[in-house]
Amino acid sequence: MVSVSAVSAIAAPPAPAAIRPSVKLPAWLEVAKPRLIPLLLATTVGGMALTAAWPLDPVRMVCTLVGGSMASAAAGVLNCLWEQELDGRMQRTSRRALPSGRLAQRQAFALAVGLTVASVLVLVLGVNALAASLALLGLCSYVLLYTALLKPRTTQNIVIGGIAGAIPPLVGAAAATGHLGWSSWWLFSLVMVWTPAHFWALALLLHEDYRSVGIPMLPVVKGLEVTARAIRRYSWVTVAMSLAGVVALPSGGWLYGLLVLPFNARLLQLSGSLLEDPSDPRRARSMFRWSIFYLFGICLLLVLARTPLASAGAPAALLAAVLHLAPAAAA
């Protein structure tokens, strides 16, 4: 990653824009980054819904989600261990469990090892070896590829490092069928192209904090306007990629295609608004929050498309509900 000059010692950076209310978690739970896990599980279920084996046996599904949660938690702990010194220098992260001394490194490492071993055992014994291998690959790609290699060296860190967050759909498909069909690779690709717009919206809010410690996020190196244009481009690519779900689904693709339209319209609206004024934190925050809701929504639509709703007269009512919900979710 490219080097970035630190801010002057006599002028502390402004406090980063708040993304969510601060909630104090137990130290051992905080380092596992539990807020990141629900979206990973949603894409795991989305990968399952794309297979002909849907719905899965409940035991297999529970084992997949539990094993995936533990792998994600282990990755979060290892990420915190690797970035402990960096977190201590960033205003947003200086009070985290490791840099603040609320949790010892030895304890965190033992937790990461235990979670990793437990994840592999649950997935191998309760699901299959392919799902376990993919979950372990996701863990390694997040810690080694993104955190250690890419994040401190290149503005494209999240573009390539997005591989880690895109693996859960493959885990879901592997759990359902024992192999990976092209539909699972479609959702993998969708998450890959969704990730830059999602993360760069957050980086716009936190660019001064990243600048203060020399992390070359795109808005730090290229500026806010270039970042907003990149977000707009990736939003269009995400919209185009999302439409392929119509043919990726074994059934119910027409329902998915109908209901995904308002999600895509809102994504393009917010990315266009952000481009008009990239320095407005309210616009960046709305884009960031909607991007999260967007991916949750995509996975929900994949599940809905595989239910009896797809063959009933419900699409009009569902579309009305989505149109009513969308503006409030991005507010």
N, C-alpha and C positions, 0 to 999 in steps of 0.2 A: 504494500500500500504506500501511496505517496506521503511525504512528510508535510505537516501543516504547522505553521508557527503558533506558539502559544500566545494567549492574550497577555497584556501587560500586567505585572504583579500589583500595580497600584489601582487597577480598575477591574474589579471583580465582575464576571459576566452576570447579566440579569438572571433572575430565577426562571427556570424553564417553565413553559406553559403547562398547567396541570392537565393531565389526561383523565384521571379518575380520582375520586376521593382517597386520601391516604388511610389505609387500614393496616393496623399493626398485627402481623401474623407471628406465630411462634417461629423462632429462628430456623429450626429444622424444616419447617414447612415453607418459609419464605424463600430459602435457597433452591427449593424444588420448582419455583416459578409456576404455581398452580393456576394462575390466570391464563397462561398460554395453553393449557391442556384441553379445555373444552373445544376449542376450534380444531385442534388436531384430531380429537375424537370424532367431531362432526364430519371431517373429510374422510376419516376411516369408515364411518357408516356410509358415506356417499360412495366410496369404492365398493362396499358390499352391495349397495342397491343397484349398481351397474351390472351385476352378474345375474346369470340365469338361476343361481342358487338362492336368490333372495325370496323370502326371508330366511335368515339363518336359524339354526338350532339355538335356542336361548343360551345354553351352556357355552357353546362355542363363541357366541357373540360376547358374552360377559368376559370370558377368558381373553378374547382379543382386546377388548376395551381396557380391562385391568392391566394386562401385559403392556399394552401401548402406553397407558398412563404412567406406569412405572419406568418405562424406557425414557419417556419425555421428562419425567422428574429427575432421573439420573443425569440426563443431558443438561438440565438446568443447574444442577448442583456442580457438575464439572465445569460448566461455563462460569459460574460464580467463583470457583476456585481459581480458574485460569485468569480471570479479570479482577481478582481481589484488589491488587494495587491500583489498577485503573479506576475501579469503582470508588476507591477511597479518594481519588482526586476529582471526581465529577460531582458537581453539586447535587444532581438528581439522585445519585446512588451512594453517596458517602455514608448514609445511615443504614445501609444494608447489613445483614447479619455478620458477614465475614469482616469487612473493613471496620465495622464498629466494635468488633471483638465480642459480640453476643454469641458467636459460634466459633469453635476452634477448627482449624484446618483439618486436624486429624479426625474430628467427628464428622465433618462434611465429607471427607474422602471415604470414610467407612460407610456413610449413608449412600454415597454414589455407587460404591461397589455392591452393597447389599441390594439396592434397587435394580442394578443391572443384572445381577445373578437371578434375582427373583423374577424379573421380566422374562428372561430367556427361559427359565424353567416353566413358567406359566404358559408361555406361547408354544414351547416345544411339546409339553405334555397335554395341554388343553386345546391346542389348535394344530399347527404343523411347523415343520422346520423352516419352510420358506418364509412364513410370516415372522418367525423369530429372527431369521437372518436379515430381513428387511428392516425390522425395528432396530436391530443393532446397527445396521448401516445408517439409518437415520440419526441415531445417537452419535456415531463417529463423524458423520459429515457435518453435524452442527458444531461439535466441539473442535474437531481437527481442521476441517475444510473452512468453515465460516469463521469461527472464533479465533483460532490460532493462525491460520494462513491468510485469509482474505481480508478480514475486518481491518487490521492495521496497515494494509498495503494498497488498497485500490478502491476507487469510487464505485466499482462494479461488484463490491463485496456481496451485496444483497441479491444481485441478479444471479450470480453463480451460486452463492451460498443458499439461495432459495431452494436448492435441491433437498435440503434437510426437511423443510416444512412441507415439501411436496410428496414425500415418501408415504405418509399415512394412508392415502388412497390405495397405494399398492399393497400395503399391509392388509387393508380391508378386503381387497379382491383376492389376495392369496389365502386369507382365512376362509373365504367363502368357497373357493374352487380348487385351491392348491396350485393354481397357475395364474399368469398375468395375461389377460386379453387386451386388445387394443383399446377398449373402453376405459380400462383402468389407467392406461397411459394417457388417454385424453384428459382425465381429471388431474393426473400428475402435471401435465402441461399447462392446464388451466391455472392451477395453484402457482406454478412457476411464473407465469406472466402476470398474475394478480399481485404477487409479492412485492415487486418494486414500487408500484403505485401506492400500495398500502404502507410500506415502510418509509418511503420518502416523504409521505405526508407527515408521519411522525417526526422524521428528521428535520423537516421545516420548523417544527415546534421546538426542537431541542438543538438546533444547529450551533448555538453559542456554547452550549455545554460540550458538544462534540469538539468544537474548535478549541476550547480551553485545554483539552488533553491531547490534541493532535490526531484525532480519528478522522480519516478522510471520507466522511460521508459526502454524498453528492452536493448538497447545498453549501457545505463548508468549502469545497474546492472549486465548484463551478458557479455557485451563486443560486439565489432563490428562483430567479426567472428561468434559468436553464433547468432547474429541478422541476418546476411547475410544467414546463413543456414536456419533459420526460414522463411525468405523471400522466399528462394528457395522452401521450402516444401509447403508453402501456395500458391506459384505460380503454382505448379503442381496440387494442389487440386482445384485451381480456373480453370485451364484448363480443368480438368476432369469434374468439375461441369458445365462448360459452354457448353459442348457437349450435355448435356441433353436438351438444348433448341430445339434440332431437334424434339423431341417428345412433348415438352411443348407447342409449337406453334400450334394453331388450323389448320393452313395451312402455306405453304411456308417453312416448317422446313428444307427441303433439300437445299434451297437457303441459309438460315442462316448457316447451317452446312458447306457449301462450303466456304462462305465468312469469317467465324470465324477462319478458319485455320491460315491465316497469322497473325491475331491478337494474337493467342495463341503462334505461333512460335516466334514472337518478344518478348512476355512476358517472355518466357523461355530463350531466348537468353540473354536478359538484366539481368535477375535474376542470370543466370550462370556467366555472366561477373562480376557482383557485388560480387559474391562469391569468384572469383579469387583474388580480391583486395577490401575488404570491407572498407578500409580507403580512397579510391579514391572518392572525392566528385563528380567528373564528372560522375562516374558510378551510384552513389546513386541518383544524380539529374536526370539522364536519366531514371532510373527505376521509380522514382517518377512521372515524367512527362508522361511517357508512360502509367503508371497505370491509370492516369486520362483519357487519350485518349482512353485507352482500354475500360473502362466502358461506356464512351460516345459511343464508337463504337459498343459495344454489344447492347445498346439500339437502335441505328440507324439501326442495322441489324434486330432487332425484328420488327421495323416499315417497313423496306424494304420488309421483308418476307411476310407482309400482303398487299402488293400492287400488281398491275398487273405485276410488274417486275418478280414476282415469277413464272409466267406462260408464260413469253415471252422468247426471246432469249438473254436477257441482262446479265445473270450471268457471262459469260466469260468477258465481258467488265467491269462489276463491280469488278470482282476479279482482273483484271489488274490494275484498278484504285486504289484499296486498297493496292496492292503490291507496287505501285508507291508512295503512300502517306505515308505508314507506317514508312519507315526509316526517312523521314523528320520530322515526328511528334515527334519522340523520340530524335531527335538531340539536 
